[in-house]
Amino acid sequence: MTSRNTTPLFSLASDEDEAPASSTPASDVAYRLAFGAIGWPWLLFSLWGGRKAEKRRLLERVGLREDALPNLGSWKADTGFLHRIVDAVEELRPANVVELGAGATSLICAKAMERNGGGTLHSYDQHPGFVEATREWLGEEGAEARMAHAPLTASVPGWPGRWYDLSNLPESIDLLIIDGPPWSVHPFVRGAADCLFDRLSSGAIVLLDDGARPGERIVARRWRERWPQITFERVSGSTKGTLVGRKRRSGEVIAFPQKPAPPRAGDWRRAAMLAMAFAGGWVVHAAADPSEPASASSFIEEADASYDASQARLRMASQIESQNLDRGEIAAATGIDLPALPAGWTVRDVQVYPSDLGPAVAMVMQTPQGESVSLFATRAETPAEKLPLVESREGRSLAYWESGPFAYALTGEVASARILSLASGLAPAD
């Protein structure tokens, strides 16, 4: 949902698209608030639309003039996602593309299709003004698409939030581009796009923008469970991540080729995020999908319980602590990779624990400043990524993050900003 103009920080709303407050379930409001607290880093990342060089290369690929995309970023798709669209069009040469959320994606997709065999782009957006503006924009650039207003008045069983009232859909979809509705409807609302998966042709591709956001990560897990005939992979190369799905051909397993991500300004963005987090005491109460066993809430409860158990062991004379940390042996026995400890940290106890999430490792350490902290590690998926999130509870703070298939939680009786600072020394640098 983007235009050629600068997009405001907050998504647009129109009277016809806004449901009365009394009709919005309290649980939906709670999810919005919780995921809004978690998701503000992704909102900040979205302000960066991509490098100018990448935008020039994109425009050259589809034969557009240099000023055809004057503004990217904010709620607009970034250059990484737009390049993914062109990649898919060049590979599939699709007869029918369905797009949810109009704007820059519409222009790039339409021009890419024009250069790769034609076909029809069916584009839907909840804002009638955006539909008309995008239709006019495409016309000025010599591009064509079937633009349609689709108000958010429908619902899809099994998914929260209001969904597009879609009409005149093609019977077969070769490429499905999902860039709406906005997360403010509900963090999981884009999951309802699976109501179109039965229309996907053999080998069809699904592109979900903002795939790294907490809500979309949970959507991806549900899709993997519900649609085993479609492979899903979150790929890099864009500021907010892209989830790529491909419907398997009969008897064939295909992986979407992941192109190496270009060098990105991740270091300074991450540093800025951490600095703001330290200054503001970034405390997030993560709302998780209750139907998912590996949600943030269950992981945090396990980490919290392991902290209590570890502290109890330290107080008991009958329990002998193990200060011998052999990361290789632990990885071989449990499959869990532990992060390297910062200089000056000492191990007071390390134990392997059973948990509802599978084998887990709990380790009590002391920092050079004499602070006692506990690290809990297991295989889990949470709304966090490599950048730690923080919770505070009962006089202690807990920072948690992910690296590959592993989730880690660092707990201690210190301030939230301090536990976040300590966790940043353990979390991956990029």
C-alpha positions as CSV (number, residue, x, y, z in Angstrom):
1,M,0.0,0.0,0.0
2,T,2.2,2.8,-1.3
3,S,2.1,5.7,-3.6
4,R,4.8,7.7,-5.5
5,N,4.7,10.3,-2.7
6,T,6.3,10.3,0.7
7,T,4.4,7.9,3.0
8,P,3.6,9.0,6.5
9,L,5.1,7.0,9.4
10,F,1.7,5.6,10.4
11,S,-0.5,3.7,8.0
12,L,-3.5,5.4,6.5
13,A,-7.0,4.9,7.7
14,S,-10.3,5.7,6.1
15,D,-13.8,5.9,7.7
16,E,-15.0,2.9,5.8
17,D,-12.1,0.8,6.8
18,E,-12.2,1.5,10.5
19,A,-14.3,-0.8,12.6
20,P,-16.0,0.8,15.5
21,A,-14.0,0.4,18.7
22,S,-16.8,-1.6,20.3
23,S,-16.6,-4.2,17.5
24,T,-12.9,-4.8,18.0
25,P,-12.3,-7.7,20.4
26,A,-10.3,-6.8,23.5
27,S,-7.8,-9.6,22.6
28,D,-7.1,-8.0,19.2
29,V,-6.4,-4.7,21.0
30,A,-4.1,-6.5,23.4
31,Y,-2.2,-8.1,20.5
32,R,-1.8,-4.8,18.7
33,L,-0.4,-3.1,21.9
34,A,2.0,-6.0,22.7
35,F,3.3,-6.5,19.2
36,G,3.5,-2.7,18.7
37,A,5.9,-2.7,21.6
38,I,7.9,-5.6,20.2
39,G,7.7,-4.4,16.6
40,W,9.0,-0.8,16.8
41,P,12.5,-1.8,15.6
42,W,11.0,-3.2,12.4
43,L,9.1,0.1,12.0
44,L,12.3,2.0,12.3
45,F,14.1,-0.3,9.8
46,S,11.2,0.3,7.4
47,L,12.1,4.0,7.1
48,W,15.1,2.9,5.1
49,G,14.0,2.0,1.6
50,G,17.3,0.7,0.2
51,R,20.4,2.0,-1.4
52,K,20.2,4.4,-4.3
53,A,22.4,2.1,-6.4
54,E,20.0,-0.8,-5.8
55,K,17.0,1.4,-6.8
56,R,18.8,2.5,-10.0
57,R,19.5,-1.2,-10.8
58,L,15.9,-2.1,-10.1
59,L,14.6,0.6,-12.5
60,E,17.0,-0.5,-15.2
61,R,15.8,-4.1,-14.8
62,V,12.2,-3.1,-15.6
63,G,12.9,-0.2,-18.0
64,L,11.7,2.7,-15.8
65,R,13.1,6.2,-15.8
66,E,15.3,7.2,-12.8
67,D,12.6,9.3,-11.1
68,A,9.8,6.7,-11.4
69,L,10.2,5.7,-7.7
70,P,10.9,9.0,-6.0
71,N,10.2,7.7,-2.5
72,L,10.8,4.3,-0.9
73,G,10.8,3.4,2.8
74,S,8.3,4.0,5.6
75,W,5.3,1.7,4.7
76,K,6.6,1.3,1.1
77,A,8.2,-1.9,-0.1
78,D,12.0,-1.6,-0.1
79,T,14.3,-2.3,-3.0
80,G,15.1,-5.8,-1.7
81,F,11.5,-6.9,-1.8
82,L,11.0,-5.3,-5.2
83,H,14.0,-7.1,-6.6
84,R,12.4,-10.4,-5.3
85,I,9.3,-9.6,-7.2
86,V,11.2,-9.1,-10.4
87,D,13.2,-12.3,-9.8
88,A,9.9,-14.3,-9.5
89,V,8.4,-12.7,-12.6
90,E,11.5,-13.4,-14.6
91,E,11.5,-17.0,-13.5
92,L,7.8,-17.8,-13.7
93,R,6.7,-15.6,-16.5
94,P,3.3,-15.8,-14.8
95,A,-0.1,-15.6,-16.5
96,N,-1.8,-14.4,-13.3
97,V,-0.3,-12.4,-10.4
98,V,-2.4,-11.4,-7.4
99,E,-1.2,-8.6,-5.2
100,L,-2.6,-7.6,-1.8
101,G,-1.6,-4.0,-1.1
102,A,-1.1,-1.6,-4.1
103,G,1.6,0.9,-4.9
104,A,5.3,0.6,-5.8
105,T,5.0,-3.2,-6.0
106,S,2.2,-2.8,-8.6
107,L,4.4,-0.6,-10.8
108,I,7.5,-2.8,-10.6
109,C,5.5,-6.1,-11.0
110,A,3.5,-4.7,-14.0
111,K,6.6,-3.5,-15.8
112,A,8.5,-6.8,-15.1
113,M,5.5,-8.7,-16.5
114,E,5.5,-6.5,-19.6
115,R,9.1,-7.6,-20.2
116,N,8.5,-11.3,-19.5
117,G,5.7,-12.5,-21.6
118,G,2.8,-10.3,-20.4
119,G,0.1,-11.8,-18.1
120,T,-2.4,-10.1,-15.8
121,L,-1.7,-8.3,-12.5
122,H,-4.7,-8.3,-10.2
123,S,-4.0,-5.7,-7.5
124,Y,-6.2,-5.1,-4.5
125,D,-6.1,-2.4,-1.8
126,Q,-8.4,-1.3,1.0
127,H,-8.1,2.4,0.2
128,P,-10.1,3.5,-2.8
129,G,-8.0,6.7,-3.1
130,F,-4.8,4.6,-3.3
131,V,-6.4,2.4,-5.9
132,E,-7.2,5.4,-8.2
133,A,-3.8,7.0,-7.5
134,T,-1.9,3.8,-8.3
135,R,-4.0,3.3,-11.5
136,E,-3.1,6.8,-12.6
137,W,0.6,6.3,-11.7
138,L,0.8,3.1,-13.7
139,G,-0.9,4.7,-16.7
140,E,1.7,7.5,-16.7
141,E,4.5,4.9,-16.8
142,G,2.8,2.9,-19.5
143,A,2.0,0.0,-17.2
144,E,-1.3,-1.9,-16.9
145,A,-3.0,-3.8,-14.0
146,R,-6.5,-4.7,-12.9
147,M,-6.8,-2.4,-9.9
148,A,-9.6,-3.1,-7.5
149,H,-10.8,-1.6,-4.2
150,A,-11.1,-4.4,-1.6
151,P,-12.5,-3.0,1.7
152,L,-11.5,-4.7,4.9
153,T,-14.9,-6.1,5.7
154,A,-14.4,-9.9,5.3
155,S,-13.1,-12.5,7.7
156,V,-11.2,-15.8,7.2
157,P,-11.9,-18.7,9.6
158,G,-8.9,-19.4,11.9
159,W,-7.3,-15.9,11.5
160,P,-8.0,-12.7,13.5
161,G,-8.6,-9.3,12.1
162,R,-10.6,-8.0,9.1
163,W,-9.6,-9.2,5.6
164,Y,-10.0,-8.0,2.1
165,D,-13.4,-8.4,0.4
166,L,-11.9,-9.8,-2.8
167,S,-13.8,-10.1,-6.0
168,N,-13.0,-11.3,-9.6
169,L,-10.1,-13.4,-8.5
170,P,-8.4,-15.6,-11.2
171,E,-9.0,-19.3,-10.8
172,S,-5.2,-20.0,-10.9
173,I,-2.5,-17.8,-9.3
174,D,1.1,-18.1,-10.4
175,L,2.6,-15.4,-8.1
176,L,1.0,-14.1,-4.9
177,I,2.4,-10.9,-3.4
178,I,1.3,-10.1,0.1
179,D,2.0,-6.5,1.3
180,G,-1.1,-5.9,3.3
181,P,-3.2,-5.4,5.3
182,P,-1.1,-3.4,7.8
183,W,-0.1,-5.0,11.1
184,S,-2.3,-2.5,13.0
185,V,-5.3,-4.5,11.9
186,H,-3.8,-7.4,13.8
187,P,-0.2,-8.8,13.9
188,F,-1.4,-12.1,12.4
189,V,-3.8,-10.7,9.8
190,R,-1.7,-11.5,6.8
191,G,-2.0,-15.1,7.7
192,A,-5.5,-15.0,6.2
193,A,-3.8,-14.9,2.7
194,D,-3.8,-18.6,2.9
195,C,-7.4,-18.5,1.8
196,L,-5.9,-18.1,-1.6
197,F,-3.4,-21.0,-1.4
198,D,-5.8,-23.5,-3.0
199,R,-5.7,-21.3,-6.1
200,L,-1.9,-21.5,-6.4
201,S,-0.7,-23.2,-9.6
202,S,2.0,-25.9,-9.5
203,G,5.4,-24.2,-8.8
204,A,3.7,-21.0,-7.8
205,I,5.6,-18.5,-5.6
206,V,4.3,-16.6,-2.6
207,L,6.1,-13.4,-1.5
208,L,5.2,-12.0,2.0
209,D,6.8,-8.7,2.8
210,D,7.8,-7.8,6.4
211,G,8.6,-11.5,6.9
212,A,11.0,-10.8,9.8
213,R,8.4,-9.1,12.0
214,P,7.2,-11.0,15.0
215,G,3.7,-11.4,13.8
216,E,4.7,-12.7,10.3
217,R,7.2,-15.1,11.9
218,I,4.3,-16.8,13.8
219,V,2.2,-16.7,10.6
220,A,5.0,-18.5,8.8
221,R,5.0,-21.3,11.4
222,R,1.3,-21.8,11.0
223,W,1.6,-21.9,7.3
224,R,4.3,-24.5,7.4
225,E,2.1,-26.7,9.6
226,R,-1.1,-26.2,7.5
227,W,0.4,-26.3,4.0
228,P,3.0,-29.0,3.8
229,Q,2.8,-28.9,0.0
230,I,4.3,-25.4,0.1
231,T,7.9,-24.8,1.2
232,F,8.5,-21.5,3.1
233,E,11.8,-19.9,3.7
234,R,12.6,-16.5,5.2
235,V,15.3,-14.9,3.1
236,S,17.5,-11.9,3.6
237,G,18.2,-9.0,1.3
238,S,15.5,-6.5,2.4
239,T,15.2,-4.3,5.5
240,K,12.2,-6.1,6.9
241,G,12.8,-9.6,5.6
242,T,10.8,-11.6,3.0
243,L,9.1,-14.9,3.4
244,V,9.2,-16.9,0.2
245,G,6.9,-19.8,-0.4
246,R,6.8,-22.2,-3.3
247,K,4.2,-24.8,-4.1
248,R,5.9,-28.0,-4.9
249,R,5.4,-29.6,-8.2
250,S,4.2,-33.2,-8.1
251,G,7.0,-35.5,-7.0
252,E,9.5,-32.6,-6.8
253,V,11.0,-30.7,-3.9
254,I,12.3,-27.3,-4.9
255,A,14.1,-24.7,-2.8
256,F,13.8,-21.0,-3.8
257,P,17.3,-19.9,-4.7
258,Q,18.5,-17.5,-2.0
259,K,20.7,-14.8,-3.5
260,P,23.5,-13.6,-1.3
261,A,22.4,-10.4,0.5
262,P,24.4,-7.3,-0.5
263,P,26.4,-5.6,2.2
264,R,24.0,-3.6,4.3
265,A,24.2,-0.8,6.8
266,G,23.2,-3.2,9.5
267,D,26.0,-2.4,11.9
268,W,25.1,1.2,12.4
269,R,21.4,0.5,12.5
270,R,21.9,-2.2,15.2
271,A,24.1,0.1,17.2
272,A,21.5,2.9,17.0
273,M,18.8,0.4,18.1
274,L,20.9,-0.7,21.1
275,A,21.7,2.9,22.0
276,M,18.0,3.8,22.0
277,A,17.2,0.7,24.0
278,F,19.8,1.5,26.6
279,A,18.6,5.1,26.9
280,G,14.9,4.2,27.2
281,G,15.2,1.0,29.2
282,W,13.6,-1.1,26.4
283,V,11.2,-3.3,28.3
284,V,8.9,-5.5,26.2
285,H,6.1,-7.8,27.3
286,A,6.0,-10.1,24.4
287,A,2.5,-11.4,23.5
288,A,2.8,-14.8,21.8
289,D,0.5,-17.0,19.8
290,P,-1.1,-19.2,22.5
291,S,-1.6,-22.1,20.0
292,E,2.2,-22.3,19.4
293,P,4.1,-24.5,21.8
294,A,7.4,-22.8,21.1
295,S,6.0,-19.3,21.7
296,A,7.8,-16.5,23.6
297,S,5.7,-17.0,26.7
298,S,6.5,-20.7,27.1
299,F,10.2,-20.1,26.4
300,I,10.3,-17.3,28.9
301,E,8.5,-19.4,31.6
302,E,11.1,-22.1,31.0
303,A,14.0,-19.7,31.3
304,D,12.5,-18.1,34.4
305,A,12.1,-21.6,36.0
306,S,15.6,-22.5,35.2
307,Y,16.9,-19.3,36.8
308,D,15.1,-20.3,40.0
309,A,16.4,-23.8,39.9
310,S,20.0,-22.6,39.3
311,Q,19.9,-20.2,42.1
312,A,18.5,-22.9,44.4
313,R,21.4,-25.2,43.5
314,L,23.9,-22.5,44.4
315,R,22.3,-22.2,47.9
316,M,22.3,-25.9,48.6
317,A,25.4,-27.5,50.1
318,S,24.3,-31.0,48.9
319,Q,24.3,-29.9,45.2
320,I,27.7,-29.8,43.6
321,E,28.1,-27.2,40.9
322,S,29.8,-28.0,37.7
323,Q,32.1,-25.2,36.6
324,N,33.6,-27.1,33.6
325,L,32.1,-25.6,30.4
326,D,32.8,-27.8,27.4
327,R,30.8,-26.2,24.6
328,G,31.8,-28.8,22.1
329,E,30.7,-31.7,24.3
330,I,27.4,-30.0,25.1
331,A,26.7,-29.4,21.4
332,A,27.5,-33.0,20.5
333,A,25.2,-34.3,23.3
334,T,22.3,-31.9,23.1
335,G,22.6,-30.3,19.7
336,I,22.6,-26.8,21.4
337,D,25.3,-24.3,20.5
338,L,26.3,-22.0,23.3
339,P,27.6,-18.5,22.7
340,A,31.2,-17.7,23.6
341,L,31.5,-15.8,26.8
342,P,32.8,-12.2,27.0
343,A,36.3,-11.7,28.5
344,G,36.3,-11.7,32.3
345,W,33.1,-13.7,32.7
346,T,33.4,-16.8,34.9
347,V,31.2,-19.9,35.0
348,R,29.8,-20.9,38.4
349,D,27.5,-23.8,37.2
350,V,26.4,-25.4,34.0
351,Q,23.7,-28.1,33.8
352,V,21.6,-29.8,31.1
353,Y,17.9,-29.6,31.9
354,P,14.8,-31.3,30.5
355,S,12.2,-28.8,29.4
356,D,8.8,-28.7,27.6
357,L,10.8,-27.4,24.6
358,G,13.3,-30.3,24.6
359,P,16.8,-30.5,26.0
360,A,18.0,-27.2,27.5
361,V,21.2,-25.9,29.0
362,A,21.3,-23.6,32.0
363,M,24.5,-21.8,33.0
364,V,25.1,-19.5,35.9
365,M,27.9,-16.9,35.4
366,Q,29.5,-14.0,37.1
367,T,30.4,-10.8,35.3
368,P,33.6,-8.8,36.0
369,Q,31.4,-6.4,38.0
370,G,30.3,-9.3,40.3
371,E,26.7,-9.6,38.9
372,S,25.2,-13.1,38.9
373,V,23.3,-14.0,35.7
374,S,21.9,-17.1,34.2
375,L,21.9,-18.2,30.6
376,F,19.1,-20.5,29.3
377,A,19.4,-22.1,25.9
378,T,17.2,-24.4,23.9
379,R,15.7,-24.9,20.4
380,A,12.7,-22.5,20.2
381,E,11.2,-19.8,18.0
382,T,10.1,-16.5,19.6
383,P,9.2,-13.1,18.3
384,A,12.8,-12.0,18.9
385,E,15.6,-12.3,16.4
386,K,19.3,-11.5,16.8
387,L,18.5,-8.2,18.5
388,P,17.5,-9.0,22.1
389,L,14.1,-8.2,23.6
390,V,13.6,-7.6,27.3
391,E,11.1,-8.5,30.0
392,S,11.0,-7.5,33.7
393,R,9.4,-9.6,36.3
394,E,9.5,-9.9,40.1
395,G,12.7,-8.0,40.7
396,R,14.6,-9.5,37.8
397,S,15.2,-8.8,34.1
398,L,15.3,-11.2,31.2
399,A,16.7,-10.5,27.8
400,Y,16.1,-13.1,25.0
401,W,17.2,-13.5,21.4
402,E,17.6,-16.0,18.7
403,S,20.5,-17.3,16.6
404,G,19.7,-19.9,14.0
405,P,17.3,-22.5,15.5
406,F,18.3,-21.6,19.1
407,A,16.8,-19.3,21.5
408,Y,18.7,-17.8,24.5
409,A,17.6,-16.0,27.6
410,L,19.9,-14.1,30.0
411,T,18.3,-13.5,33.4
412,G,19.6,-11.5,36.4
413,E,18.5,-9.3,39.3
414,V,19.7,-6.1,37.5
415,A,18.0,-3.3,35.6
416,S,16.5,-3.9,32.2
417,A,19.0,-1.7,30.5
418,R,21.8,-3.5,32.2
419,I,20.6,-7.0,31.2
420,L,20.2,-5.8,27.6
421,S,23.7,-4.5,27.7
422,L,25.0,-7.8,29.0
423,A,23.0,-9.8,26.5
424,S,24.4,-7.7,23.6
425,G,27.8,-9.2,24.5
426,L,26.4,-12.7,23.9
427,A,24.1,-12.1,21.0
428,P,25.4,-12.3,17.4
429,A,26.9,-9.1,16.2
430,D,24.9,-9.2,13.0
